[in-house]
């Protein structure tokens, strides 16, 4: 990540304008915090390299395994049923417990 050329912007806890981070596969991680101050102008560049899972770091089995227990002939019926269940279902604002109860009812 590079913020060279920005005005009124700095990475948190460093004076550098470049930051290099190596991420673990399938991880969610905060890589940088940018502080803006005054009349700021942010110019940011990202570069990345995606490496294949090598011999020493194989992909998790959950990624490589095929879904089990789903017959492809049942997919259209499952889609229709899910439309009927979720048509007026406010799952985006409901607590997780309420969603689980609603699914058990159906």
N, C-alpha and C positions, 0 to 999 in steps of 0.2 A: 504494500500500500504506500502511495506516495502523495504527499500534500504540498510538494514543492510548488511555489508560485501562488499559494493561498495567502490571503491577507487576513489578519485577525483570527487565525486558526492555529491550533497546536495539539499534538497528541498529549493525552494526559500522562503525567509522570515521566516525561522525557523532552529533551530539546531537539531531538532528531525530527526530520521531516519524512523519513522513510521508516517503514516497519515491515519486517519479514517474520512470518509466522508459519510453522509447520503444524497442520491439523491432522488429527487422527481420523481414520475413515469412519463415516457415519456419525460423527460427533457434532454436537451443537455447542459452540463455544464463542464467547465474545473475544474478538481479536484486537480491538482498539476502541478507545474513547477519544473523540475529538472535541476539544473545548473551543467554543467560538466566543469572541468578545469584540465589543465596539462595532464599527461598521465593517463587517466581515465579508470576505469573498472566498468561497471554498472551491478549490480545484483539486480534485482527487482522482488518482489513477489506480486501478487494480490490475494486477497481473497474477495469473495462477497457472499451475501445472497439475494436471490430473494424471496420477500414475495408476497403472493397472495393479490389481492385487497380485503381488508376487508370490513366489514360493514360500517366503518366510511370513507373509501376512495374508493368509487366505481370506476370502470373503466369508462373512458369517453364514452358517448353514441356513438361517432364516431367509437370507437373500437368495440363495441358490436353490432352495427346495421349491418344488412345485406345490401349489395349493392342494391340500388333500380334502377329500370329502365333498367336493363340488363337481357335480356332473354338468358338463357343458350344455346338455339338453335342458337342464333346469334353469339356466340363466335368464331366459325371457320371463319365466314365471316369477323368479325372484325379483326381477326389476319391477314388474307390475305390482307385486305385493308390497315392495318397499315404497312405491309411489303412493299406494293407498294408505299405508301406515303413516308416512311422513308428510302427506299433502298439507295438513293444517297443524303440523307439529312444530312448535317453536324451540327446536333442540339447540339453536345457537345461543339462547339466553337461559335455558333451563339448567339447574344443577345436575350433576352427573347421576346422583341417586334417583332423581325424578325421571331421567331418561331411561335408566335401567328398569324402573317400575313400569314405564310405558311399554318398553319392549317385551317385558314378561307378560303383559296383558294381551299382546297381539299373538 
